[in-house]
Amino acid sequence: MATETETATPLRTLVARLLLVTVGMFGFGFALVPLYDLFCDVTGLNGKTNTEAFVPVAELIDTSRQITAQFVATNNENMQWEFRPEVFKVKVHPGQEIETTFYARNSSAKEMIGQAIPSVSPGRAAAYFHKTECFCFNQQILTGGEAVDMPLKFIVDRDVPDNVKTITLSYTLFDVTETGVIAVDSLASR
Amino acid sequence: MGDHGPAKGFGRWLFTTNHKDIGSMYLWFSFAMFLLGGVFALVIRAELFQPGLQLVEPEFFNQMTTMHGLVMVFGAVMPAFVGLANWLIPMMVGAPDMALPRMNNWSFWILPFAFAMLASTLFMEGGGPNFGWTFYAPLSTTYAPPSVTYFIFAIHIMGASSIMGSINIIATILNMRAPGMTLMKMPLFVWTWLITAYLLIAVMPVLAGCVTMMLMDIHFGTSFFSAAGGGDPVLFQHVFWFFGHPEVYIMILPAFGVASAIIPTFARKPLFGYASMVYATASIAFLSFIVWAHHMFTVGMPIAGELFFMYATMLIAVPTGVKVFNWVTTMFRGSMTFETPMLFAIAFVILFTIGGFSGLMLAIAPADFQYHDTYFVVAHFHYVLVPGAIFSIFAAVYYWLPKWCGNMYDERLGKAHFWLSFVGLNVTFFPMHFVGLAGMPRRIPDYALQFADFNQIASMGAFLFGFSQVFFLFIVIKTIRGGQKATDEVWDNPEGLEWTVPSPAPYHTFTTPPAVK
């Protein structure tokens, strides 16, 4: 058989190492799921809001400036409920806790479970938008025809950059009647 | 021990562990897939010949665009390069065969099975995959036809084939070179395949993870890509393109190796800048891991992300430019002749560079907001893949077929194939730059009226190109069946150990290692 000029790794070892790389990269693909979350936490990029209730430390209200908070409510295409914010915009001071509600009504005839998923624009403002109470932390179970006013309490952090004048909070409502249990677990564990 | 020669009958092919047999099977398989993928393309271009819907329903059109991409990427280009690797790497390094000949056999034979399964999805209830070759979730999860599960299995099998092939290639190159052949004396085709093989074992498993996550979302109630369950469709794009970007370099690096073998022969000058060619290839491979999100500039990334990926993507143009300049410099003051392999190789250098320029335009993130998901992107990747990867495969076949089968191809027919393909592809894909810039979206079965003229031109070019490949099939078969006998060297003083063995190459070569100075 051909010989080597320099010492070669025995074939078995080489193949074992390459297979290890293969398996490792397969695991890496799955690891990307938590790794992205970690990356976003560390860098502050990507702009997701908190998924558990924010506990406010008593802070002074910055009365020198105001930020407009806008609210958008959208149904995912499969979702039949009525879903809208009580008010479409409100002016807030950084540090001030604001309360508002969203109206939802199950306009179908059967019991359904809805899950609201939030999104904030501009993305860089998300880190400064703290929800102390939000209907998006839980699933909403409504019987056929039932309506509810869902509370939302939030504080815009005092450290929000000066050039953020408007923050838009958008909720998309999904139908999770089929997959209810799993969605709760996956949200709670983040 | 006497030479028994190859076995007889179909069993020879089913059970062979010979790298030449397996290389031939890969090449024939890829040719068949190339023609199949080409038929799908012609269905697309026939429908797009005129505005309005004349020939196929939109649902079927989407299956054609999806299958065209899948078959060409995974069935034509990749197996063709693996076939070339199988035939050439052992001979080029002076080895008697690949490191793991039996795994080599399996790497091939699972492919026809996987593609038969994939093609059969077109006949299943709900039709075949219709979500584009990039199969983004949730189109490929929530809204997919039932056949998506077979699609996922087919991808798993193809991935396994590529991974096994790559392990084999790395082991062969690292362990079985003849004495005296140091790494920096290897032919560039071997170098580019060594680097490609590492890329493959790094990213194919990520694709496997991606489709496994899809499988879990579809069948096992997970929410990797579903916002309702706390997941994110954009996660799919990140995981897919982490595979997808290195994948396109996997499809071009062996082409670079082919060009580096052919151009010096017909310029009668050594390749300029061997070491820089190796380092440039390695740089391209490394950079290919950190640019994936340039396929996602419009998903809503923070500006820091857009900037990073834009700068990193533009950086890849530097080592690529080094390679292009080196090929041109090799030809400078060379004593040149223009046989068919050289025609394809020179066209490769020029037209791949043009494809690279449109890629550079796409890399500019703010500009990409206009180009994304238009025909400008289609023009870009077809320029780097067709006169890029495909032309390099044609060049390789014309260059090495006389070594493989012992007969010269007919030079006039070869040149005719070249010119027909050259005109055909340019007529097909150049107009796509303009309709893309003018706003024509991708993946649509019908378009606004202002795009009609250029679409008609593109479709005519496509049929010319497509039928030229049937002509190529005729040329290949004609050559194998008989023709002027080829010498051992075939060409005028080519470099490489493969030219030191007879033409056709004996079933077993380098059973004793050659001396390499």
Contacts between the chains, C-beta under 8 A, distances in Angstrom:
chain1	res1	chain2	res2	distance
A	1	B	96	7.3
A	1	B	176	7.7
A	2	B	94	6.5
A	2	B	95	5.3
A	2	B	96	7.1
A	2	B	176	5.0
A	2	B	177	6.9
A	2	B	178	5.5
A	2	B	179	7.4
A	2	B	510	7.4
A	2	B	513	4.2
A	3	B	179	5.4
A	3	B	513	6.7
A	4	B	175	7.0
A	4	B	177	7.1
A	4	B	179	7.1
A	5	B	177	7.5
A	5	B	179	5.4
A	5	B	180	6.2
A	5	B	181	7.3
A	5	B	182	6.1
A	6	B	182	7.8
A	8	B	174	6.4
A	8	B	175	4.5
A	9	B	174	7.0
A	9	B	175	7.1
A	11	B	99	6.0
A	11	B	100	7.9
A	11	B	171	6.0
A	11	B	175	5.9
A	14	B	170	7.4
A	14	B	171	5.4
A	14	B	174	6.5
A	14	B	175	6.6
A	15	B	100	7.2
A	15	B	167	6.0
A	15	B	171	6.1
A	18	B	166	7.8
A	18	B	167	4.6
A	18	B	170	6.1
A	18	B	171	7.4
A	18	B	201	5.9
A	19	B	167	7.0
A	21	B	201	5.5
A	21	B	202	7.0
A	22	B	163	5.5
A	22	B	167	7.7
A	22	B	201	5.3
A	22	B	204	7.7
A	22	B	205	5.2
A	23	B	205	7.3
A	24	B	205	7.9
A	25	B	201	7.1
A	25	B	202	5.5
A	25	B	203	7.0
A	25	B	204	7.9
A	25	B	205	3.9
A	25	B	206	5.8
A	26	B	205	3.8
A	26	B	206	7.4
A	26	B	208	5.8
A	26	B	209	5.3
A	27	B	209	7.8
A	28	B	205	7.6
A	28	B	206	6.6
A	28	B	209	7.7
A	29	B	205	6.4
A	29	B	206	4.0
A	29	B	207	7.8
A	29	B	208	7.2
A	29	B	209	2.6
A	29	B	210	6.2
A	29	B	213	7.9
A	29	B	239	6.0
A	29	B	242	7.7
A	30	B	209	5.3
A	30	B	212	8.0
A	30	B	213	7.3
A	32	B	206	7.9
A	32	B	209	8.0
A	32	B	235	7.6
A	32	B	238	6.8
A	32	B	239	5.6
A	32	B	242	7.2
A	33	B	224	6.6
A	33	B	235	6.8
A	36	B	235	6.7
A	36	B	238	6.8
A	43	B	304	7.7
A	45	B	302	4.6
A	45	B	304	6.2
A	45	B	305	6.6
A	46	B	302	6.4
A	47	B	302	7.0
A	76	B	228	7.0
A	115	B	228	5.6
A	115	B	229	7.9
A	117	B	227	5.1
A	117	B	228	6.9
A	117	B	230	7.9
A	123	B	300	7.3
A	123	B	302	5.5
A	124	B	302	6.9
A	172	B	227	6.9
A	174	B	227	6.8
A	174	B	228	3.4
A	175	B	228	7.5
A	176	B	228	5.3
A	176	B	229	7.2
A	179	B	221	6.0
A	179	B	223	7.5
A	179	B	228	7.3
A	179	B	229	6.2
A	182	B	221	5.4
A	182	B	222	7.5
A	182	B	223	6.9
A	182	B	229	6.3
A	183	B	223	6.7
A	183	B	228	6.3
A	183	B	229	4.4
A	183	B	230	6.4
A	186	B	223	5.8
A	186	B	229	5.5
A	186	B	230	4.3
A	186	B	231	7.5
A	187	B	229	8.0
A	187	B	230	4.6
A	190	B	230	6.5
